[in-house]
Structure formats: structure tokens, C-alpha cells
Amino acid sequence: MLEKNTVKEFEITIKDAIKKLEDTLQEMSFDYEVKNLNKHFVLDSITKVYVPIYEARLTGPKKKVEIMRIDAVTKKISQ
């Protein structure tokens, strides 16, 4: 039986995601002999992408309940 569709909120805020992206870009090392000391980080737009994840509730022996999640894009299965 399918229940009402729900959309979970993101685990990270937009502000934290921007900070994480900026930190990752700054940590990347480039093989240039001369580095530009004037770094500017400009972000034009942010797009939220929702990935459908299907959940199945599995009941085993001794009434043990597990939830199986299937990512509809990568087809990865997780518990």
C-alpha cells in the first residue's frame, strides 16, 4: 500500500552548501606555475534537485522491520 508522497527537506542549508563548495574549490590544487592571488567566487544561481527515492518496509522473522531505500536515479539500494 502506497502512502502519501512526502518530500524531505535538505539536510544542509543553502548557506552551508555554498560555504562547502567555496572551501572545496579553494582546496583544489592547480598545476600552474603562477597563481592568481585575486580570487573571486561568484555564484549566479542555485537549483534544488529532487531525486525520487522509493522506500519499502520489510518485515522479517520475529517481526523485525527494516526499511529498504532505492534511489531511482542511480538504482542504488540502501538500508
C-alpha positions in Angstrom: 0.0 0.0 0.0 1.5 3.4 -1.0 1.2 6.2 1.5 1.0 9.9 0.7 4.1 11.2 -1.1 6.4 13.2 1.1 9.3 15.5 0.2 12.1 15.6 2.8 13.9 18.8 3.4 17.6 19.1 2.6 20.0 18.1 5.4 22.2 21.1 4.6 21.2 24.7 4.3 21.9 26.7 1.1 24.3 28.9 3.0 26.3 25.9 4.3 26.3 24.3 0.8 27.8 27.5 -0.7 30.4 27.6 2.0 31.3 23.9 1.4 31.6 24.5 -2.4 33.8 27.5 -1.8 36.0 25.6 0.6 36.3 22.7 -1.8 37.2 24.9 -4.7 39.9 26.7 -2.6 41.4 23.4 -1.6 41.8 22.2 -5.2 45.4 22.5 -6.3 46.1 23.5 -9.9 49.4 22.7 -11.7 50.0 26.3 -12.8 53.4 27.8 -12.2 51.9 31.2 -11.5 48.9 31.5 -9.2 46.4 34.4 -9.3 46.3 35.9 -5.8 43.0 37.7 -6.5 40.3 35.0 -6.2 36.7 35.9 -6.7 33.9 33.4 -6.0 30.7 34.3 -7.9 27.6 32.2 -7.8 24.9 33.0 -10.3 22.1 30.7 -9.4 21.2 27.8 -7.1 19.0 25.0 -8.3 17.4 22.4 -6.0 17.3 18.9 -7.5 14.9 16.4 -6.0 15.7 12.8 -6.5 13.0 10.2 -6.2 13.8 7.6 -3.5 11.4 4.7 -3.1 11.1 3.1 0.4 9.9 -0.4 1.1 9.2 -1.6 4.6 10.3 -5.2 5.0 9.2 -7.4 7.9 11.2 -10.5 8.6 11.0 -13.3 11.1 10.4 -12.4 14.7 8.7 -9.2 13.4 12.0 -7.5 12.7 11.3 -4.4 10.5 13.8 -2.9 8.1 13.4 -0.1 5.6 15.0 -0.5 2.1 15.6 2.6 0.1 16.0 2.6 -3.7 17.5 5.6 -5.4 15.5 6.0 -8.7 18.4 7.7 -10.5 21.4 5.6 -9.5 19.4 2.5 -8.7 21.4 2.0 -5.5 19.8 0.1 -2.7 20.5 1.1 0.9 19.1 0.3 4.3 
